[in-house]
Amino acid sequence: MSVRRRCAWGVGIVDVDEIDRLNIFGATMLAMTLAVSRLVEALGRDPEVVLVDGNLTPHGRCVEWRWAAKPIVGGDAREPAIGAASIIAKEWRDRLMRDAAAAHPHYGWERNKGYGTPDHLAALREHGPCPLHRRSFAPVAQADLFAA
């Protein structure tokens, strides 16, 4: 039976302003919370436990978090559900980056997925940041410092 028919999942998306406000870690905790909230909506019930890849969970770090959670270091390799979630998250993010690349083609996001590759950094130097760039992304923050 396919994963799609046997598994329920949710995706949490945090926008660039929230990432800058919360930092990457805080935004990750919020995205996990949003993803589980969507899962709860789809299932119509709370999960018994949420398996989290890593050593920290949103419990006590995100006020909206209300579920039992079990952190698993290396969880994407050790726990099939986490591995599947990791693939779903990567595919979802890649799709978002392809859409962003269509709107802002000179950054090469369809290839670099937003990472600080040489071609992405060269495009930032040539075109400056767009609204999808985090102001906390070091090359953007440094450019903003020099522009001020």
C-alpha positions in Angstrom: 0.0 0.0 0.0 1.4 3.4 -0.9 2.6 5.9 1.7 0.0 8.4 0.5 -2.8 6.1 1.4 -1.4 4.9 4.7 0.1 8.1 6.2 -1.3 11.4 7.1 0.9 14.5 7.1 0.9 18.2 7.4 3.2 20.9 6.2 4.1 24.0 8.1 5.2 27.1 6.2 6.8 30.1 7.9 7.3 33.3 5.9 10.5 35.3 5.6 9.4 38.0 8.1 8.7 35.3 10.7 12.1 33.7 10.1 13.8 37.0 10.5 11.8 37.8 13.7 12.2 34.3 15.3 15.5 33.2 13.9 15.9 29.9 12.0 15.6 27.7 15.2 12.4 29.5 16.3 10.9 29.4 12.8 11.7 25.7 12.7 9.8 25.1 15.9 6.9 27.2 14.6 6.8 25.3 11.3 6.7 22.0 13.2 3.8 23.3 15.3 1.9 24.4 12.2 2.6 21.1 10.5 1.2 19.1 13.4 -1.8 21.5 13.7 -2.6 20.8 10.0 -2.2 17.0 10.6 -4.6 17.2 13.6 -7.1 19.1 11.4 -6.8 16.3 8.7 -7.1 13.5 11.2 -9.7 15.0 13.5 -7.7 14.0 16.6 -4.4 14.6 18.3 -1.5 12.2 17.8 -0.3 10.0 20.7 3.2 11.3 20.2 5.1 13.4 17.6 8.4 12.0 16.6 11.0 14.8 16.0 14.3 14.5 14.2 17.0 15.9 16.4 17.5 16.5 20.1 15.0 19.3 20.7 11.2 19.6 20.3 8.9 22.6 20.2 7.6 21.7 23.7 8.3 24.7 25.9 9.7 26.7 22.9 6.5 27.4 21.0 3.5 28.4 22.9 1.0 26.8 20.5 2.7 23.3 20.9 0.4 21.0 22.9 1.4 17.4 22.0 3.7 14.8 23.5 6.9 14.7 21.5 9.9 12.3 21.3 13.2 13.7 19.9 15.3 11.2 18.0 18.8 12.2 17.1 19.4 10.9 13.5 15.7 10.2 13.3 15.5 10.5 9.5 17.8 7.4 9.3 16.4 5.6 12.3 12.7 6.1 12.1 10.8 5.5 8.8 8.1 8.0 9.7 10.7 10.8 10.2 12.5 9.7 7.0 9.3 10.0 5.1 8.5 13.4 6.6 12.0 14.6 5.7 11.4 13.6 2.0 7.9 15.3 2.0 9.5 18.5 3.5 12.3 18.6 1.0 10.0 18.0 -2.0 7.6 20.7 -0.7 10.4 23.2 -0.2 11.9 22.4 -3.7 8.5 23.1 -5.2 8.3 26.4 -3.4 11.7 27.3 -4.6 10.8 26.4 -8.2 7.8 28.7 -7.9 10.0 31.5 -6.4 12.5 31.0 -9.3 9.7 31.6 -11.8 8.9 34.9 -10.1 12.6 35.9 -9.5 14.6 34.1 -12.3 18.0 35.8 -11.9 18.7 34.1 -8.5 18.9 30.6 -9.9 16.7 29.2 -7.2 15.5 26.3 -9.4 19.1 25.0 -9.1 20.5 26.3 -5.8 17.2 26.0 -3.8 18.1 29.3 -2.0 21.4 28.1 -0.6 24.4 30.5 -0.7 26.0 29.0 -3.8 28.4 31.1 -5.9 25.8 31.8 -8.5 23.2 32.9 -5.9 25.7 35.2 -4.2 26.7 36.7 -7.6 23.0 37.4 -8.4 22.6 39.0 -5.0 25.6 41.3 -5.7 24.2 42.2 -9.1 20.5 42.5 -8.4 20.3 43.0 -4.6 17.8 41.1 -2.4 14.2 40.6 -3.3 11.3 40.4 -0.8 11.8 36.6 -0.4 15.4 37.0 0.9 15.8 36.9 4.7 17.3 40.0 6.0 19.1 37.8 8.5 20.8 35.8 5.6 24.4 36.9 6.1 25.1 38.1 2.5 21.9 40.2 2.6 22.6 41.5 6.2 26.1 42.5 5.2 24.9 44.2 2.0 22.2 46.1 4.1 25.0 47.2 6.4 27.0 48.7 3.6 24.0 50.3 1.9 23.0 52.2 5.1 
